[in-house]
Structure formats: C-alpha cells, structure tokens
C-alpha cells in the first residue's frame, strides 16, 4: 500500500486544505478505512465501490462533517483520492446546507456540475493518478469560479478555533465578531453543520489524534497535557467517543492511515 499527502494547487487552496491518496494493489482481505472526525468535509473518489453501514458507497462521494465514527470497507484493489475541504466549502462550492450532510454523504454523480462533465466516468476511465488529479482539480476550480462567498464571520471563527486546537473562548469570539451566542450557533449549524462547541471539541480531538499517529509522545498523559484535556482519563473518554476505541486499542488494532487537516 502506498499513501501520500499532496498540497493543493494555489487555484483551489482557498477551499482544499490537503489531498490524501491511497493506492493499494495487493488486496488480500477487506481494506478498512476509518472515518473519524477531523473538522473537514471531504470529496472522495475511489476506483472500487465501497460499503459503509451495509450500504454501497459509489465511486464519487461528498461527505459532510463526521461526528460519529464510521468505517469504509473496500474489497478489491483500489486507488482512493480524498480532498479534505475547509469547513465552509459545502455551502460555498456546492450550495449545500452543511447540516444536511452531517454524519452523511451524497453521490456527486447526481450533482449538476459533475454530471455535466461526466466526471465519474472520466475518472474511472483514466488510469493515471496525475490525470485523475487534474480532472478533480479542474472540477473544483470550476466550482470555485462560481462559488458563493463564504460567510466571513463563520470563516474567521473556524480559523481561530482550528488554530487554537479548540482551546479558545467562544464568548471572546462572539465579542470579536460582534454577534450573540445564538447567532454564532446558527451560523455554524448552517455553514459548518455542527455547533461551534462541537467543532472546538473535534479540533481538540484531531490535534491529539495526529500526535498519537505521529508517535510524538512518551505516555498518554503527555498528549492529554499538551492538548489541554483535564487529565488522561478525559482524553481517553473523548478519544473513545470519536473512534469507538481507546488510544491503546487504536494503536494495537488499527493500521496508521495518514490523516490530513
């Protein structure tokens, strides 16, 4: 299995944070890709149809915010390309209310722009990775050219929360933006798909998750302290909430998959 993380082209970098590519040509057993909360809606192309929750997932899929942990099962050899989007992108690029896709997904083949360009068919008929990336980059570039302006207040709030790994006062953000708690809540639910408090919790978890994946710790209490959890048991509880696994179980049972942010 080969994995790589690609920095997006400048023309789409306003909407795409990172691109993950997984190429697996020696498939013996079902490949299991964990779907954990990371604060990013995601556009995924997979050469092989997958299953999740006993449902078939098509080749070209748009995922909303993930809160509840899930898994993607892939049976055959495959190439998977995942575009991790910034939180506002569902509304800006696709004109979709973000709360409509929270813990859910939609087949992009039915989206007018993708259908008009036969995007899924072109991707499946193009064997070379660089050509597939060109097709997806051009698709997002065309969406960006006609994008709805992102809500500035939501954009500023998400950037501040992400930059501080969720450890920032929402009251201070409300004061800086000159809005009420209720308005901030409404803006997040419409444009991001989750509450600002949940987004902050996901940012904190994801920061800890990356530290665990990168083996940048001696003991779990180091991760808890550096990510400002109350204590190690608090970190373990939050980790299990977002993965259905304790950190020890994750390290023992899961193959490390690069997670973009």
N, C-alpha and C positions, 0 to 999 in steps of 0.2 A: 504494500500500500504506500502510495506517495501523497503527501499533503504539502500544500504551500499556501501562504497568505500573500496576496497581491495588493499593492497600493493602487487605488483607483486613479484613473486619468483625471487631470485637472478639470476637464469639462463636466464631470459628474461628481466631483469630490464634495460639492455642496450637499449632496443627497446620499452619497455612499461613503461609509467610513472605512470598510475593508472588504476584500473579496477572498473567500476561502475556496480552495479547490482540493478535492479528494479524488484520487484515481486509484481504483482497485481492480486489478486484472488477474487475481489469483484467488477468486472467491471459492471457498470450500464450504463454509457454513453461512448462515444468515449474518449479514453485517448489521450491527445495531448502532445507530447514531442517536445519542442522547439529545433531546431538545429541552434545554434548561433556560431559565430566564436570564436575559442579558441586556434588556432595555432596548433592543433593536428589532424592528420589523425586518423581515428577510425575504428576498426574492430567491427562489431555489430552482435550478434546472438540474434534473437527474436523468441520465440516459436510460435508466431502468425504472419502471414504475415501482413504488414502494408501498408499504402498508403502515398504518398507524391506527390504533384503536379498532383493529379489524376492518378498517376501511382502506380502499385503494387510493393512493395519492398519485395524482397524474404527474407527468414529466415536468411541467412548468407551473409552479405554485407560489403564491404570495402568502406569507404568514404574518399575522399581526403580533402584538405583544404576547409573549409567553409568560404566564404566571405559574400555572400548574405544570409539573414535569411531565414529559412525554417521551416517546421513542419512535424512531423511524426504522423500519425493518426493510432491508434490501437483500434479495435472494441471489441475484446474478452479478457478474462483473459489471462495473459501472464507473462513470465519471460524474461527480457531483460538483456543481458550481453554486456557491451561495453568496449573494450580495447583501451584506449587512447594511441596512439603511439607518439614517438618523431618525430619531423619534417622530419628527413632523412629516416624514416623507409620504406616509399613506394618504394624508389629506392633500398635500401639495402636488405630488406626482400623479396620484390615481383618483383624486377627488372622492376618496372613500372616508366616511366617518370612522376614525380609528377604533372606536368602541365596538363597531360591527365585527371586527376581526380579532378581538382579544381572545386568546386561547383558541383561535380558529384559523382557517385558511380559505383561500379561494383559488380556483383554477384560472390561471391567466389566459388560457386559450380562449376564454369567453370574453375577455376584455377587448373592447373595440380596437384599441391601438395594436394589440398583439395579433388579433385576428386579421386585421387589415394587411399585416406584413407577413402572415403565415409564420410567425416567429418560432413556434414549437416545431413545426415541420422542418424549417431551415436548420434549427439546432440539431435535430435528430439526424438529418442528412449530411451534416458537416462533421467529419471525424476528427479534425484537428482542433486542439484546445485553443490555439490563438485565434482561429476563425470564429469559434463559439464565443470567445470573449469579445471579439469585435462586434458580433451580432447583438450581444447583450448590452455592451457599452453604447452602441448606436441607438438601441431601443430606449435606454434610459435617457440618453442625450435628447432624443426627440420628445420624450415626456417632459424633460427639464425645460425645453424651449417653450412649452405651453403650460408650464406649472403655475398653480395658484400660489400667490405669495404666502409664505408661512406666517403664522401669527407671531409677531415679534416678541410679545410678552412670553408666550409659551416657549419659544426658541431660546430666549435668554434664561428662563427658569431652568429648562432641561440642561443647558450647558453648565450652569452654576452647580446644579445638583450632581451632575456627572463628574465635573472637575473635582468636587469635594467628596467623591465616592459616597454620596448620600448623606454626609455628615454636615448638614447646613440647616440653619433655622428657616422653616417655611414662613414664619412671621416676618423675618428680615427680608425675605424675597418679596413678600406681599407689600411691605413698606417701600422697597426699592422700586417696585413696578407700579405702585400707587393703586393697588386693587385689593379687594376684600378676599377673605378666605374662600367664600362661596364662589367668587368669580374665578379664582385660581383653580378651584376644584372643577368647575365647569369647563374651563379651557383645557385642562389636562384630559378629562374624560372624552371630550370631543376630538381633540387633536392628537393625543398620545394613546388614549384607550384605557388608561388606568389613572388612579388618583396620584397626586404629587407625593403623598406619603408612601404609596406602594412603589412608585418609581424610585424614590430615595432608598427604600429597602432593597430593591433589586440592584441598584448601583453598588450598595454596600456589599451585598452577597457576591456580585460578579467580581468585584475587586478581590475579595477573599478567595473566590474560586480560581481566579487567574494565578494568584500567589501559590495556591495549592498545586495547580497544574504545572507551574514552573519550578516547583520544588524549592521555593525561596523561604524556607523556614526550618527550624530545628524541631519544634514541637507545636502542636495546635494552638497552644496559648499564645505563641508568637503572632499567629495570624489573627487571633481574636483581639490582641492588644493593638496591633498595627492598623486594624480596620475598625477600631473603636467599638467593638462589641462589649457588653457589660462584663463578660467573662467567657471562659472556654465553653461552658455548658450552653450559654446563649448562642455562641457561634455554631455549635453542633446542632442546636434546635433549628436555627434559621437555615443552615445548610440542608438539613433533612427536609424541611418544608419545601425547599425549591428543587430538590433532587430525588426525594424518597430514599435517600441513602445517608448514612453518617459519613463524615470525611474518611474514616478508616475503611468503611465498606467501599467507598468510591475508589480509593487508591488500590484496594485489593482486587476489585472485580471489573473495573472499567479500563478500557484502553484509552490512553490520553489522546483526545482529539483537539487540535488547535482551535481555540475559541477567539474569534475576532471581536473587537469592541469599537 
